[in-house]
Amino acid sequence: MDTACATAPTRTAVPAELPPSVWRGSDIQTRVRAACSTGWKELDSELPGGGWPAQGLTEVLSPQSSVVEWRLVGHGLAHRTAAGGQVILVGPPKDPHLPGLLHHGLRQAQVVWIKADMPAERLWAVEQLIKSNAAGAIVAWLPHARQEQIRRLQVCALSCEAPVFLFRPEAARHESSASPLRLMVEAGLDWELLVHVLKRRGPVHDGVLRLRSVPGGLADIITPRIERPSRLLPATPELETLDALGSLASRRRSLVQLHA
């Protein structure tokens, strides 16, 4: 065939309005079968379905375990227990604090704690819970999970009607993951959660969400002086620059440990 006479392939224009069954990758996916509110409108607006989605994993990465987990997901878990579902915890690094759970609105009788110390035990328990599709929400700490293990859990979660949260260390952000939703979360100086959406079914998220979050019942007892702990620190150009970027990791963690 004479290549000079070959015609270039034609491209079909993408219509401005797509059918409801078609999702445009540049938009946040809204056709999610079930989702529960996170408790923050600004975070809900950045998540597919407007909240914590079911039928898929939500992977939460943080610099230090047992600092931000309950403050981030507590409100959504309370919705699940209020609807009659059980919240099942797998391998939390510290014993669940009952007064703190009650403050978040979780019902004590509907929280089940599975103590599994070995990584293989945790993975097996999480997979069986997902496959049973009987829990209201599944919350697991999997610091040592490998990529292929996350992928296997994600395949199982496609048929699970409950939100599945996996808490993992910050170092995992450099690994590929099959989880459709990945968040990086750390505690801010002024009783905030700093949330960066690393991965979602939608456009790339730029910047950091600052979510007001006073832990426990401290909102009723903290004084105006310590409502903004950052004001108690000496003002330095370095502090101002890092705070603007939302990256005060080392100093923030030490302060959070003091007033968490």
Secondary structure, DSSP 8 states (H G I E B T S, - for coil): --GGG----------SS--TT---TTS-----S-EE--S-HHHHTTSGGGSEESSSEEEEEESSTTSSHHHHHHHHHHHHHHTT--EEEE--SS---HHHHHHTT--GGGEEEE---SHHHHHHHHHHHHHHT--SEEEEE-TT--HHHHHHHHHHHTT--S-EEEEEEGGGGGS----SEEEEEEE-TTSEEEEEEEE-SSS---S-EEEE---TTGGGT--GGGSSGGGGS---HHHHHHHHHT--HHHHHHHHHHH-
